[in-house]
Amino acid sequence: MLRDAPIRAYIPVSDVSRARKFYEEKVGLRPKREYAGGVIYECGGVEAFMYPTTNAGTSKASQAFWQVNDVEAEVADLKSRGVRFEDYDMPGIAMKNSIATGGGAKTAWFKDTEGNILAISQRLIE
């Protein structure tokens, strides 16, 4: 049954070389292996597959998010490596230093070199 099977994130990219540089040098991911023209990364025991496609960056929604224990520390670290965060105007959500607080979480969003929206999030309510 699917509830017992691992789920994996897809990261669509138009330029694998450019995207690899971003994910490996700025985000700090390490490639697990190359596969089908793309790259598999392992994050927290779960795999994400970055693959080449002409549809990269077309989604207006987040592709994936990392669940972290300290979103402020992660944002500071990523900013120090040149990652630029997005600021959104959302009703009922307070945004400070690129971090939105509301709905039981603190979340920050950034775009990769391909236009994909990714997030890091810290739960405030268990």
Legacy VTK file of the C-alpha trace (Angstrom):
# vtk DataFile Version 3.0
C-alpha trace
ASCII
DATASET POLYDATA
POINTS 126 float
0.000 0.000 0.000
1.188 3.505 -0.732
1.009 4.598 2.898
3.837 2.127 3.600
5.978 3.103 0.600
8.576 5.890 0.664
7.636 9.046 -1.209
10.243 11.038 -3.084
10.414 14.626 -4.242
11.061 15.583 -7.857
13.007 18.727 -8.680
12.554 19.640 -12.361
15.447 21.547 -13.944
16.174 22.868 -17.416
19.958 23.006 -16.908
21.289 20.137 -14.771
24.819 21.544 -14.543
23.641 24.979 -13.380
21.161 23.462 -10.916
23.765 21.073 -9.509
26.068 23.981 -8.773
23.249 25.737 -6.880
22.108 22.692 -4.903
25.573 21.412 -4.099
27.445 24.687 -3.481
24.739 26.972 -2.082
22.215 24.602 -0.530
24.880 22.091 0.547
23.394 18.864 -0.831
25.649 15.966 -1.748
24.815 13.790 -4.733
24.031 10.179 -3.923
24.212 9.080 -7.560
23.570 10.211 -11.108
20.541 8.643 -12.751
18.740 9.049 -16.103
20.445 12.362 -16.885
19.706 13.751 -13.432
20.953 13.451 -9.875
19.592 11.780 -6.752
20.189 13.568 -3.454
19.470 12.120 -0.020
18.102 14.454 2.639
17.207 13.111 6.064
16.921 9.550 4.772
14.579 10.520 1.908
15.618 10.881 -1.722
14.981 13.811 -4.041
15.461 13.349 -7.771
16.613 16.341 -9.812
15.802 15.640 -13.439
16.034 17.496 -16.749
12.780 18.761 -18.285
11.505 21.686 -20.310
8.777 22.179 -17.658
11.190 23.347 -14.948
10.117 26.359 -12.929
6.534 26.431 -14.218
4.810 25.647 -10.909
3.578 28.598 -8.840
3.557 26.395 -5.727
6.379 24.984 -3.622
8.040 21.900 -5.096
9.207 20.582 -1.729
10.206 21.673 1.750
12.726 20.653 4.340
11.390 20.282 7.877
13.974 21.735 10.258
14.320 22.358 13.995
15.589 25.952 13.697
14.404 27.854 10.638
16.219 31.055 11.664
19.577 29.264 11.745
18.919 27.577 8.390
17.914 30.871 6.752
21.014 32.602 8.119
23.258 29.786 6.876
21.708 29.724 3.405
21.814 33.529 3.118
25.529 33.435 4.004
26.031 31.139 0.980
24.150 33.455 -1.364
20.634 31.988 -1.337
18.022 34.721 -1.766
14.694 34.310 -0.013
11.258 35.352 -1.202
8.956 37.693 0.705
5.235 37.070 0.360
2.287 39.176 1.453
-0.184 36.727 3.008
-3.206 37.678 5.124
-2.815 36.611 8.748
0.857 35.708 8.336
3.627 37.810 9.883
6.770 38.043 7.735
10.077 39.028 9.364
13.625 38.488 8.060
12.260 36.356 5.181
10.428 34.039 7.611
6.640 33.751 7.705
5.070 32.837 11.028
1.524 31.514 11.139
-0.569 28.398 10.826
1.549 26.557 13.389
4.864 26.962 11.581
7.721 29.259 10.661
8.517 28.972 6.952
10.908 30.595 4.480
10.822 30.200 0.700
13.522 30.514 -1.946
13.824 29.851 -5.655
16.502 27.749 -7.268
18.283 28.653 -10.509
15.459 27.018 -12.480
12.619 29.027 -10.913
11.386 26.241 -8.621
10.013 27.376 -5.275
11.393 25.479 -2.276
10.859 26.005 1.431
12.281 25.306 4.830
9.812 25.006 7.663
9.798 24.608 11.431
6.688 23.303 13.173
5.598 25.311 16.173
2.725 23.030 17.163
3.016 19.272 17.467
LINES 1 127
126 0 1 2 3 4 5 6 7 8 9 10 11 12 13 14 15 16 17 18 19 20 21 22 23 24 25 26 27 28 29 30 31 32 33 34 35 36 37 38 39 40 41 42 43 44 45 46 47 48 49 50 51 52 53 54 55 56 57 58 59 60 61 62 63 64 65 66 67 68 69 70 71 72 73 74 75 76 77 78 79 80 81 82 83 84 85 86 87 88 89 90 91 92 93 94 95 96 97 98 99 100 101 102 103 104 105 106 107 108 109 110 111 112 113 114 115 116 117 118 119 120 121 122 123 124 125
